[in-house]
Amino acid sequence: MLACLVTSIVFISNAKTASAATYSLASNLVGQGFLNAFSWEAIADPTNGRVNYVAESTAQADGLVSVSGNQVNLRADSTTILSSSDPGRNSFRLQSNAQYTTHVAVFDIAHMPQGCGTWPAIWYEVGADWPNEGEVDIVEGVNNQSPNLSSLHTSANCTMPDSRSMAGTSTGTNCDVYETSNSGCGVQANDINSFGPDFNGIGGGWYAIERTTTFIKVYFWERESSSVPNDVQYPGTSVNTDNWGTPTAYFPDTDCDFSTHFGPHNIIINLTFCGDWAGNSAIYNASGCPSDCVDYVNQNPSAFVDAYFTFNSLNIYE
């Protein structure tokens, strides 16, 4: 995602200085507690999407947010035909109230948005000084196209090694947004079920990030996978990432000074439509999607009945 232009008042979580891979539970976010940990950003979309990010009050009134037990549902409007003068399809953009440096976050996701023109993302950044304090994309993709893409976006002089211990496939090693047209350095997951309709068809799964002063790792496990670590599947008071196996994506500091490229980050969860990536005509057409992206989003609200996230929990360890 591109930089957001708005920064909330936040507090910075204490950095974990030990090198051990055991982290203690800091936040167990479920149900209304999940929503209370975030603020709604009713802002213009920095990625130029056909979207209207709404305030929480509008989302509540329009049924775009709901809580059912521990589950949280965040969805886009799926009933309104838009005219060319409308600002875009109503949707959500949430930013965590806390900021994070060294930590582990585990997202238990039962469903993610799908549909032609959709561009859902779960990511980290701080908008005040983008890209100088970096960006980390955990979940991101467009137009139902799997697999998932995890990426770093930075200022100059940050690259990744050609060969790394990870299960995914590198799509580029230069993380500098200015030299890569903001593609950054990405890693495609090695699992077709990691994104979109394929992800939803298996009941979702878990995404996790481990960030330290020397590396960033992203993990993905399918819902029914036999390799899901116990401390991920049955969250408790701590996690030990040494037992998690090979990450999907691995970003080491070999040729990237993390202290100068990554600052404290907010978590952002959003769904936009079309825009710089999903709406790129070549990418949209190659996805097998009909019509023109903006026209399709304007005229086909029922196509977005399944454009929603369902979170079972978000557990953060430090």
Secondary structure as a PSIPRED ss2 file (coil, helix, strand):
# PSIPRED VFORMAT (PSIPRED V4.0)

   1 M C   1.000  0.000  0.000
   2 L C   1.000  0.000  0.000
   3 A C   1.000  0.000  0.000
   4 C C   1.000  0.000  0.000
   5 L C   1.000  0.000  0.000
   6 V C   1.000  0.000  0.000
   7 T C   1.000  0.000  0.000
   8 S C   1.000  0.000  0.000
   9 I C   1.000  0.000  0.000
  10 V C   1.000  0.000  0.000
  11 F E   0.000  0.000  1.000
  12 I E   0.000  0.000  1.000
  13 S C   1.000  0.000  0.000
  14 N C   1.000  0.000  0.000
  15 A C   1.000  0.000  0.000
  16 K C   1.000  0.000  0.000
  17 T C   1.000  0.000  0.000
  18 A C   1.000  0.000  0.000
  19 S C   1.000  0.000  0.000
  20 A C   1.000  0.000  0.000
  21 A C   1.000  0.000  0.000
  22 T E   0.000  0.000  1.000
  23 Y E   0.000  0.000  1.000
  24 S E   0.000  0.000  1.000
  25 L E   0.000  0.000  1.000
  26 A E   0.000  0.000  1.000
  27 S E   0.000  0.000  1.000
  28 N E   0.000  0.000  1.000
  29 L E   0.000  0.000  1.000
  30 V C   1.000  0.000  0.000
  31 G H   0.000  1.000  0.000
  32 Q H   0.000  1.000  0.000
  33 G H   0.000  1.000  0.000
  34 F H   0.000  1.000  0.000
  35 L H   0.000  1.000  0.000
  36 N H   0.000  1.000  0.000
  37 A C   1.000  0.000  0.000
  38 F E   0.000  0.000  1.000
  39 S E   0.000  0.000  1.000
  40 W E   0.000  0.000  1.000
  41 E C   1.000  0.000  0.000
  42 A C   1.000  0.000  0.000
  43 I C   1.000  0.000  0.000
  44 A C   1.000  0.000  0.000
  45 D C   1.000  0.000  0.000
  46 P C   1.000  0.000  0.000
  47 T C   1.000  0.000  0.000
  48 N C   1.000  0.000  0.000
  49 G C   1.000  0.000  0.000
  50 R C   1.000  0.000  0.000
  51 V E   0.000  0.000  1.000
  52 N E   0.000  0.000  1.000
  53 Y E   0.000  0.000  1.000
  54 V C   1.000  0.000  0.000
  55 A C   1.000  0.000  0.000
  56 E H   0.000  1.000  0.000
  57 S H   0.000  1.000  0.000
  58 T H   0.000  1.000  0.000
  59 A H   0.000  1.000  0.000
  60 Q H   0.000  1.000  0.000
  61 A H   0.000  1.000  0.000
  62 D C   1.000  0.000  0.000
  63 G C   1.000  0.000  0.000
  64 L C   1.000  0.000  0.000
  65 V E   0.000  0.000  1.000
  66 S E   0.000  0.000  1.000
  67 V E   0.000  0.000  1.000
  68 S E   0.000  0.000  1.000
  69 G C   1.000  0.000  0.000
  70 N C   1.000  0.000  0.000
  71 Q E   0.000  0.000  1.000
  72 V E   0.000  0.000  1.000
  73 N E   0.000  0.000  1.000
  74 L E   0.000  0.000  1.000
  75 R E   0.000  0.000  1.000
  76 A C   1.000  0.000  0.000
  77 D C   1.000  0.000  0.000
  78 S C   1.000  0.000  0.000
  79 T C   1.000  0.000  0.000
  80 T C   1.000  0.000  0.000
  81 I C   1.000  0.000  0.000
  82 L C   1.000  0.000  0.000
  83 S C   1.000  0.000  0.000
  84 S C   1.000  0.000  0.000
  85 S C   1.000  0.000  0.000
  86 D C   1.000  0.000  0.000
  87 P C   1.000  0.000  0.000
  88 G C   1.000  0.000  0.000
  89 R E   0.000  0.000  1.000
  90 N E   0.000  0.000  1.000
  91 S E   0.000  0.000  1.000
  92 F C   1.000  0.000  0.000
  93 R E   0.000  0.000  1.000
  94 L E   0.000  0.000  1.000
  95 Q E   0.000  0.000  1.000
  96 S E   0.000  0.000  1.000
  97 N C   1.000  0.000  0.000
  98 A E   0.000  0.000  1.000
  99 Q E   0.000  0.000  1.000
 100 Y E   0.000  0.000  1.000
 101 T C   1.000  0.000  0.000
 102 T C   1.000  0.000  0.000
 103 H E   0.000  0.000  1.000
 104 V E   0.000  0.000  1.000
 105 A E   0.000  0.000  1.000
 106 V E   0.000  0.000  1.000
 107 F E   0.000  0.000  1.000
 108 D E   0.000  0.000  1.000
 109 I E   0.000  0.000  1.000
 110 A E   0.000  0.000  1.000
 111 H E   0.000  0.000  1.000
 112 M C   1.000  0.000  0.000
 113 P C   1.000  0.000  0.000
 114 Q C   1.000  0.000  0.000
 115 G C   1.000  0.000  0.000
 116 C C   1.000  0.000  0.000
 117 G C   1.000  0.000  0.000
 118 T E   0.000  0.000  1.000
 119 W E   0.000  0.000  1.000
 120 P E   0.000  0.000  1.000
 121 A E   0.000  0.000  1.000
 122 I E   0.000  0.000  1.000
 123 W E   0.000  0.000  1.000
 124 Y E   0.000  0.000  1.000
 125 E E   0.000  0.000  1.000
 126 V C   1.000  0.000  0.000
 127 G H   0.000  1.000  0.000
 128 A H   0.000  1.000  0.000
 129 D H   0.000  1.000  0.000
 130 W C   1.000  0.000  0.000
 131 P C   1.000  0.000  0.000
 132 N C   1.000  0.000  0.000
 133 E C   1.000  0.000  0.000
 134 G C   1.000  0.000  0.000
 135 E E   0.000  0.000  1.000
 136 V E   0.000  0.000  1.000
 137 D E   0.000  0.000  1.000
 138 I E   0.000  0.000  1.000
 139 V E   0.000  0.000  1.000
 140 E E   0.000  0.000  1.000
 141 G C   1.000  0.000  0.000
 142 V C   1.000  0.000  0.000
 143 N C   1.000  0.000  0.000
 144 N C   1.000  0.000  0.000
 145 Q C   1.000  0.000  0.000
 146 S C   1.000  0.000  0.000
 147 P C   1.000  0.000  0.000
 148 N C   1.000  0.000  0.000
 149 L E   0.000  0.000  1.000
 150 S E   0.000  0.000  1.000
 151 S E   0.000  0.000  1.000
 152 L E   0.000  0.000  1.000
 153 H E   0.000  0.000  1.000
 154 T E   0.000  0.000  1.000
 155 S C   1.000  0.000  0.000
 156 A C   1.000  0.000  0.000
 157 N C   1.000  0.000  0.000
 158 C E   0.000  0.000  1.000
 159 T E   0.000  0.000  1.000
 160 M C   1.000  0.000  0.000
 161 P C   1.000  0.000  0.000
 162 D C   1.000  0.000  0.000
 163 S C   1.000  0.000  0.000
 164 R C   1.000  0.000  0.000
 165 S C   1.000  0.000  0.000
 166 M C   1.000  0.000  0.000
 167 A C   1.000  0.000  0.000
 168 G C   1.000  0.000  0.000
 169 T E   0.000  0.000  1.000
 170 S E   0.000  0.000  1.000
 171 T C   1.000  0.000  0.000
 172 G C   1.000  0.000  0.000
 173 T C   1.000  0.000  0.000
 174 N E   0.000  0.000  1.000
 175 C C   1.000  0.000  0.000
 176 D E   0.000  0.000  1.000
 177 V C   1.000  0.000  0.000
 178 Y C   1.000  0.000  0.000
 179 E C   1.000  0.000  0.000
 180 T C   1.000  0.000  0.000
 181 S C   1.000  0.000  0.000
 182 N C   1.000  0.000  0.000
 183 S C   1.000  0.000  0.000
 184 G C   1.000  0.000  0.000
 185 C E   0.000  0.000  1.000
 186 G E   0.000  0.000  1.000
 187 V E   0.000  0.000  1.000
 188 Q E   0.000  0.000  1.000
 189 A C   1.000  0.000  0.000
 190 N C   1.000  0.000  0.000
 191 D C   1.000  0.000  0.000
 192 I H   0.000  1.000  0.000
 193 N H   0.000  1.000  0.000
 194 S H   0.000  1.000  0.000
 195 F C   1.000  0.000  0.000
 196 G H   0.000  1.000  0.000
 197 P H   0.000  1.000  0.000
 198 D H   0.000  1.000  0.000
 199 F H   0.000  1.000  0.000
 200 N H   0.000  1.000  0.000
 201 G H   0.000  1.000  0.000
 202 I C   1.000  0.000  0.000
 203 G C   1.000  0.000  0.000
 204 G C   1.000  0.000  0.000
 205 G E   0.000  0.000  1.000
 206 W E   0.000  0.000  1.000
 207 Y E   0.000  0.000  1.000
 208 A E   0.000  0.000  1.000
 209 I E   0.000  0.000  1.000
 210 E E   0.000  0.000  1.000
 211 R E   0.000  0.000  1.000
 212 T C   1.000  0.000  0.000
 213 T C   1.000  0.000  0.000
 214 T C   1.000  0.000  0.000
 215 F E   0.000  0.000  1.000
 216 I E   0.000  0.000  1.000
 217 K E   0.000  0.000  1.000
 218 V E   0.000  0.000  1.000
 219 Y E   0.000  0.000  1.000
 220 F E   0.000  0.000  1.000
 221 W E   0.000  0.000  1.000
 222 E E   0.000  0.000  1.000
 223 R C   1.000  0.000  0.000
 224 E C   1.000  0.000  0.000
 225 S C   1.000  0.000  0.000
 226 S C   1.000  0.000  0.000
 227 S C   1.000  0.000  0.000
 228 V C   1.000  0.000  0.000
 229 P C   1.000  0.000  0.000
 230 N H   0.000  1.000  0.000
 231 D H   0.000  1.000  0.000
 232 V H   0.000  1.000  0.000
 233 Q H   0.000  1.000  0.000
 234 Y C   1.000  0.000  0.000
 235 P C   1.000  0.000  0.000
 236 G C   1.000  0.000  0.000
 237 T C   1.000  0.000  0.000
 238 S E   0.000  0.000  1.000
 239 V E   0.000  0.000  1.000
 240 N E   0.000  0.000  1.000
 241 T H   0.000  1.000  0.000
 242 D H   0.000  1.000  0.000
 243 N H   0.000  1.000  0.000
 244 W C   1.000  0.000  0.000
 245 G C   1.000  0.000  0.000
 246 T C   1.000  0.000  0.000
 247 P C   1.000  0.000  0.000
 248 T C   1.000  0.000  0.000
 249 A E   0.000  0.000  1.000
 250 Y E   0.000  0.000  1.000
 251 F E   0.000  0.000  1.000
 252 P E   0.000  0.000  1.000
 253 D C   1.000  0.000  0.000
 254 T C   1.000  0.000  0.000
 255 D E   0.000  0.000  1.000
 256 C E   0.000  0.000  1.000
 257 D C   1.000  0.000  0.000
 258 F H   0.000  1.000  0.000
 259 S H   0.000  1.000  0.000
 260 T H   0.000  1.000  0.000
 261 H H   0.000  1.000  0.000
 262 F C   1.000  0.000  0.000
 263 G C   1.000  0.000  0.000
 264 P C   1.000  0.000  0.000
 265 H E   0.000  0.000  1.000
 266 N E   0.000  0.000  1.000
 267 I E   0.000  0.000  1.000
 268 I E   0.000  0.000  1.000
 269 I E   0.000  0.000  1.000
 270 N E   0.000  0.000  1.000
 271 L E   0.000  0.000  1.000
 272 T E   0.000  0.000  1.000
 273 F E   0.000  0.000  1.000
 274 C C   1.000  0.000  0.000
 275 G H   0.000  1.000  0.000
 276 D H   0.000  1.000  0.000
 277 W H   0.000  1.000  0.000
 278 A H   0.000  1.000  0.000
 279 G C   1.000  0.000  0.000
 280 N C   1.000  0.000  0.000
 281 S H   0.000  1.000  0.000
 282 A H   0.000  1.000  0.000
 283 I H   0.000  1.000  0.000
 284 Y H   0.000  1.000  0.000
 285 N H   0.000  1.000  0.000
 286 A H   0.000  1.000  0.000
 287 S C   1.000  0.000  0.000
 288 G C   1.000  0.000  0.000
 289 C C   1.000  0.000  0.000
 290 P C   1.000  0.000  0.000
 291 S C   1.000  0.000  0.000
 292 D C   1.000  0.000  0.000
 293 C H   0.000  1.000  0.000
 294 V H   0.000  1.000  0.000
 295 D H   0.000  1.000  0.000
 296 Y H   0.000  1.000  0.000
 297 V H   0.000  1.000  0.000
 298 N H   0.000  1.000  0.000
 299 Q H   0.000  1.000  0.000
 300 N C   1.000  0.000  0.000
 301 P H   0.000  1.000  0.000
 302 S H   0.000  1.000  0.000
 303 A H   0.000  1.000  0.000
 304 F H   0.000  1.000  0.000
 305 V C   1.000  0.000  0.000
 306 D C   1.000  0.000  0.000
 307 A C   1.000  0.000  0.000
 308 Y E   0.000  0.000  1.000
 309 F E   0.000  0.000  1.000
 310 T E   0.000  0.000  1.000
 311 F E   0.000  0.000  1.000
 312 N E   0.000  0.000  1.000
 313 S E   0.000  0.000  1.000
 314 L E   0.000  0.000  1.000
 315 N E   0.000  0.000  1.000
 316 I E   0.000  0.000  1.000
 317 Y E   0.000  0.000  1.000
 318 E C   1.000  0.000  0.000
